[in-house]
Amino acid sequence: ADVSARVRPYAVELAARPPGLDDRIVWRDEPPEGVTGLLFANEWLDNVPVDVAEVDASGTPRYVRVRA
């Protein structure tokens, strides 16, 4: 309770605010000024190319083309 009273959560992201996001989270397209602490989280799968595969109707794994 002591920490949550002092925390001001910000999401810094260029994409639009997702529907249903907790109203206590401030959505911005740039970091706020004057912060005294930072927690950094990154969805690394958004930024690292990986192969995507699915199993077809016959049970054979196949690569999925997700972008031309």
N, CA, C and O atoms as a DFTB+ gen file, in Angstrom:
272 C
 N C O
     1  1       0.824      -1.196       0.000
     2  2       0.000       0.000       0.000
     3  2       0.868       1.260       0.000
     4  3       0.527       2.249      -0.648
     5  1       1.978       1.226       0.718
     6  2       2.863       2.397       0.780
     7  2       3.435       2.716      -0.603
     8  3       3.467       3.877      -1.011
     9  1       3.880       1.697      -1.311
    10  2       4.469       1.910      -2.633
    11  2       3.395       2.320      -3.638
    12  3       3.609       3.255      -4.409
    13  1       2.261       1.651      -3.649
    14  2       1.231       1.967      -4.634
    15  2       0.720       3.399      -4.489
    16  3       0.258       3.986      -5.468
    17  1       0.795       3.966      -3.298
    18  2       0.371       5.352      -3.094
    19  2       1.334       6.337      -3.756
    20  3       0.952       7.464      -4.072
    21  1       2.590       5.912      -3.966
    22  2       3.605       6.793      -4.553
    23  2       3.844       6.546      -6.034
    24  3       4.540       7.329      -6.681
    25  1       3.283       5.477      -6.584
    26  2       3.540       5.114      -7.982
    27  2       2.600       5.868      -8.916
    28  3       1.403       5.983      -8.650
    29  1       3.153       6.377     -10.009
    30  2       2.378       7.015     -11.067
    31  2       2.680       6.265     -12.351
    32  3       3.670       6.578     -13.013
    33  1       1.867       5.288     -12.730
    34  2       2.202       4.474     -13.911
    35  2       1.937       5.196     -15.226
    36  3       0.872       5.779     -15.428
    37  1       2.924       5.148     -16.114
    38  2       2.829       5.710     -17.458
    39  2       3.154       4.608     -18.455
    40  3       4.067       3.812     -18.236
    41  1       2.417       4.564     -19.530
    42  2       2.764       3.713     -20.660
    43  2       3.247       4.644     -21.763
    44  3       2.546       5.581     -22.144
    45  1       4.438       4.384     -22.272
    46  2       4.995       5.201     -23.345
    47  2       4.999       4.340     -24.603
    48  3       5.738       3.361     -24.706
    49  1       4.157       4.730     -25.553
    50  2       3.939       3.914     -26.752
    51  2       3.369       4.797     -27.846
    52  3       2.542       5.667     -27.573
    53  1       3.799       4.586     -29.079
    54  2       3.287       5.359     -30.200
    55  2       1.909       4.866     -30.649
    56  3       1.126       5.635     -31.206
    57  1       1.619       3.611     -30.413
    58  2       0.326       3.054     -30.816
    59  2      -0.795       3.635     -29.954
    60  3      -0.549       4.221     -28.900
    61  1      -2.014       3.461     -30.422
    62  2      -3.180       3.959     -29.688
    63  2      -3.355       3.216     -28.356
    64  3      -2.962       2.058     -28.213
    65  1      -3.943       3.902     -27.409
    66  2      -4.237       3.305     -26.105
    67  2      -5.186       2.123     -26.297
    68  3      -6.211       2.262     -26.964
    69  1      -4.864       0.973     -25.728
    70  2      -5.744      -0.175     -25.899
    71  2      -7.040      -0.019     -25.101
    72  3      -7.027       0.527     -23.998
    73  1      -8.151      -0.493     -25.653
    74  2      -9.406      -0.408     -24.919
    75  2      -9.339      -1.255     -23.651
    76  3      -8.742      -2.331     -23.635
    77  1      -9.957      -0.753     -22.602
    78  2     -10.002      -1.507     -21.356
    79  2      -8.781      -1.357     -20.469
    80  3      -8.721      -1.962     -19.399
    81  1      -7.800      -0.556     -20.893
    82  2      -6.615      -0.351     -20.059
    83  2      -7.017       0.365     -18.779
    84  3      -7.829       1.289     -18.814
    85  1      -6.467      -0.044     -17.674
    86  2      -6.753       0.561     -16.374
    87  2      -6.602       2.081     -16.462
    88  3      -5.582       2.573     -16.945
    89  1      -7.594       2.817     -16.005
    90  2      -7.588       4.286     -16.072
    91  2      -6.454       4.914     -15.266
    92  3      -6.104       6.071     -15.499
    93  1      -5.878       4.179     -14.329
    94  2      -4.768       4.724     -13.534
    95  2      -3.481       4.824     -14.347
    96  3      -2.538       5.493     -13.924
    97  1      -3.427       4.171     -15.501
    98  2      -2.231       4.212     -16.350
    99  2      -2.365       5.353     -17.346
   100  3      -3.297       5.387     -18.150
   101  1      -1.420       6.290     -17.281
   102  2      -1.394       7.425     -18.198
   103  2      -0.717       6.960     -19.486
   104  3       0.385       6.413     -19.447
   105  1      -1.366       7.176     -20.615
   106  2      -0.853       6.743     -21.922
   107  2      -0.223       7.941     -22.621
   108  3      -0.885       8.962     -22.812
   109  1       1.045       7.832     -23.003
   110  2       1.760       8.946     -23.639
   111  2       2.584       8.447     -24.813
   112  3       2.895       7.260     -24.915
   113  1       2.933       9.373     -25.699
   114  2       3.799       8.996     -26.812
   115  2       5.260       9.394     -26.571
   116  3       6.112       9.204     -27.440
   117  1       5.540       9.946     -25.392
   118  2       6.915      10.246     -24.998
   119  2       7.023      10.138     -23.483
   120  3       6.025      10.292     -22.778
   121  1       8.232       9.873     -22.974
   122  2       8.386       9.722     -21.520
   123  2       8.032      11.009     -20.779
   124  3       8.253      12.104     -21.297
   125  1       7.487      10.886     -19.580
   126  2       7.179      12.080     -18.787
   127  2       8.467      12.711     -18.260
   128  3       9.478      12.031     -18.084
   129  1       8.415      14.001     -18.015
   130  2       9.574      14.702     -17.452
   131  2       9.533      14.626     -15.932
   132  3       8.460      14.530     -15.337
   133  1      10.690      14.670     -15.315
   134  2      10.775      14.780     -13.870
   135  2      10.521      13.510     -13.088
   136  3      10.169      13.586     -11.911
   137  1      10.685      12.350     -13.691
   138  2      10.480      11.112     -12.939
   139  2      11.696      10.823     -12.063
   140  3      12.816      11.209     -12.397
   141  1      11.469      10.149     -10.952
   142  2      12.576       9.801     -10.060
   143  2      12.879       8.311     -10.072
   144  3      13.781       7.860      -9.367
   145  1      12.151       7.553     -10.849
   146  2      12.399       6.120     -10.966
   147  2      11.879       5.630     -12.298
   148  3      11.100       6.315     -12.961
   149  1      12.307       4.453     -12.687
   150  2      11.904       3.933     -13.981
   151  2      11.847       2.415     -13.937
   152  3      12.750       1.756     -13.423
   153  1      10.781       1.884     -14.479
   154  2      10.679       0.446     -14.728
   155  2      10.509       0.297     -16.221
   156  3       9.551       0.812     -16.798
   157  1      11.427      -0.401     -16.848
   158  2      11.389      -0.555     -18.300
   159  2      10.937      -1.966     -18.644
   160  3      11.492      -2.941     -18.138
   161  1       9.943      -2.072     -19.493
   162  2       9.497      -3.368     -19.984
   163  2       9.352      -3.263     -21.490
   164  3       8.862      -2.260     -22.009
   165  1       9.776      -4.294     -22.182
   166  2       9.700      -4.279     -23.636
   167  2       9.171      -5.621     -24.109
   168  3       9.645      -6.671     -23.677
   169  1       8.196      -5.582     -24.988
   170  2       7.693      -6.810     -25.583
   171  2       8.661      -7.217     -26.676
   172  3       8.505      -6.814     -27.829
   173  1       9.654      -8.007     -26.325
   174  2      10.734      -8.283     -27.261
   175  2      10.266      -9.005     -28.514
   176  3      10.914      -8.885     -29.554
   177  1       9.185      -9.739     -28.459
   178  2       8.721     -10.421     -29.664
   179  2       8.180      -9.430     -30.701
   180  3       8.083      -9.766     -31.882
   181  1       7.832      -8.227     -30.276
   182  2       7.421      -7.196     -31.227
   183  2       8.608      -6.665     -32.026
   184  3       8.432      -6.087     -33.098
   185  1       9.813      -6.860     -31.502
   186  2      10.992      -6.236     -32.083
   187  2      12.020      -7.225     -32.622
   188  3      12.967      -6.822     -33.297
   189  1      11.850      -8.499     -32.337
   190  2      12.813      -9.508     -32.766
   191  2      12.129     -10.424     -33.775
   192  3      11.091     -11.009     -33.466
   193  1      12.694     -10.559     -34.980
   194  2      12.060     -11.444     -35.951
   195  2      12.144     -12.900     -35.506
   196  3      13.203     -13.372     -35.091
   197  1      11.039     -13.595     -35.595
   198  2      10.978     -15.008     -35.246
   199  2      10.144     -15.734     -36.294
   200  3       9.293     -15.134     -36.950
   201  1      10.396     -17.024     -36.443
   202  2       9.584     -17.837     -37.338
   203  2       8.277     -18.180     -36.645
   204  3       8.250     -18.445     -35.444
   205  1       7.196     -18.172     -37.410
   206  2       5.882     -18.545     -36.903
   207  2       5.476     -19.817     -37.635
   208  3       5.590     -19.900     -38.858
   209  1       5.004     -20.801     -36.890
   210  2       4.603     -22.067     -37.507
   211  2       3.254     -22.498     -36.967
   212  3       2.878     -22.183     -35.838
   213  1       2.539     -23.227     -37.807
   214  2       1.267     -23.853     -37.427
   215  2       1.263     -25.264     -37.994
   216  3       1.985     -25.571     -38.942
   217  1       0.454     -26.100     -37.408
   218  2       0.296     -27.454     -37.924
   219  2      -0.888     -27.445     -38.889
   220  3      -1.966     -26.954     -38.553
   221  1      -0.681     -27.994     -40.095
   222  2      -1.772     -28.011     -41.076
   223  2      -2.749     -29.156     -40.781
   224  3      -2.572     -29.894     -39.811
   225  1      -3.759     -29.297     -41.605
   226  2      -4.811     -30.293     -41.388
   227  2      -4.274     -31.720     -41.327
   228  3      -4.874     -32.579     -40.682
   229  1      -3.144     -31.980     -41.997
   230  2      -2.579     -33.336     -41.977
   231  2      -1.603     -33.551     -40.827
   232  3      -1.048     -34.639     -40.675
   233  1      -1.392     -32.508     -40.013
   234  2      -0.483     -32.633     -38.874
   235  2       0.944     -32.241     -39.179
   236  3       1.825     -32.446     -38.344
   237  1       1.200     -31.682     -40.352
   238  2       2.549     -31.281     -40.744
   239  2       2.803     -29.835     -40.338
   240  3       2.014     -28.950     -40.669
   241  1       3.908     -29.589     -39.618
   242  2       4.227     -28.196     -39.265
   243  2       4.567     -27.403     -40.529
   244  3       5.284     -27.891     -41.403
   245  1       4.053     -26.193     -40.614
   246  2       4.283     -25.313     -41.762
   247  2       4.640     -23.912     -41.272
   248  3       4.095     -23.435     -40.276
   249  1       5.563     -23.257     -41.981
   250  2       5.834     -21.853     -41.704
   251  2       4.620     -21.025     -42.095
   252  3       3.953     -21.320     -43.086
   253  1       4.335     -19.985     -41.312
   254  2       3.232     -19.067     -41.613
   255  2       3.840     -17.782     -42.140
   256  3       4.733     -17.206     -41.518
   257  1       3.361     -17.342     -43.273
   258  2       3.819     -16.076     -43.822
   259  2       2.990     -14.983     -43.200
   260  3       1.795     -14.882     -43.478
   261  1       3.598     -14.152     -42.357
   262  2       2.883     -13.112     -41.641
   263  2       3.037     -11.738     -42.284
   264  3       2.291     -10.813     -41.963
   265  1       3.987     -11.607     -43.175
   266  2       4.205     -10.337     -43.866
   267  2       4.913     -10.621     -45.187
   268  3       5.815     -11.455     -45.260
   269  1       4.496      -9.930     -46.196
   270  2       5.128     -10.135     -47.517
   271  2       6.591      -9.752     -47.488
   272  3       7.277      -9.858     -48.505
